[in-house]
Amino acid sequence: YSHLEKILVLAECKLVRSGAEPKFFRDEINDFISNKKSYLKKFDKKYTWVKNNFEAVCSALDSTCVCGSVVKPEHIKTVIITYYPSIVQCLIDAHSCVSLANFMADYERAGKWPY
């Protein structure tokens, strides 16, 4: 949660090590997008759950007192972070999908949530 930007961030990190051969690209695309239990489909379910339970989530965050202020986000932002650059970053449109290095560089450059 970002008090200054009034956003709730739903992020998921995936440890994938992409290969340089098309076979590895195919496997990664399958894991992230094509498979019936793909990472993207699971992440979509989590996002839908957070949207449908928005007030309960905010209340739960309030009860932890770790945010330092009342949790009142105006938007939910999403990101899937891979530890290494991945071919799927070019194929996922529904949520931001970036490597950890790109995320840190984009955040530093923007000085706020970059996506």
Residue pairs with C-beta under 8 A, 6 or more apart in sequence:
1 7
1 8
1 9
1 61
1 67
1 71
1 73
2 9
2 73
2 113
3 67
3 68
3 69
4 112
5 112
5 113
6 72
6 73
6 74
6 75
7 73
7 74
7 75
7 76
7 77
7 113
8 50
8 54
8 57
8 58
8 61
8 71
8 73
8 75
8 76
8 77
9 76
9 77
9 78
9 79
9 113
10 46
10 47
10 50
10 76
10 77
10 78
10 79
11 78
11 79
11 80
11 81
12 39
12 43
12 46
12 79
12 80
12 81
13 80
13 81
13 82
13 83
13 100
14 32
14 39
14 80
14 81
14 82
14 83
15 82
15 83
16 28
16 31
16 82
16 83
16 84
16 86
17 83
17 84
18 24
18 25
18 28
18 84
18 85
18 86
18 87
19 25
25 87
28 86
28 87
28 88
29 87
29 88
29 91
30 38
31 38
31 39
32 38
32 39
32 40
32 86
32 88
32 91
32 92
32 97
33 40
33 88
33 91
33 92
35 41
39 80
40 80
40 92
40 94
40 95
43 78
43 80
43 95
44 94
47 76
47 78
47 95
50 57
50 76
51 76
54 76
58 71
58 72
58 73
59 71
61 67
61 71
62 70
62 71
77 96
77 113
77 115
78 95
78 96
79 95
79 96
79 97
79 98
79 103
79 115
80 92
80 95
80 96
80 97
80 98
81 97
81 98
81 99
81 100
81 103
82 88
82 89
82 97
82 98
82 99
82 100
83 99
83 100
84 99
85 99
85 101
85 102
86 97
86 99
88 97
89 97
89 98
89 99
89 102
96 115
98 106
98 115
103 114
106 114
106 115
107 113
107 114
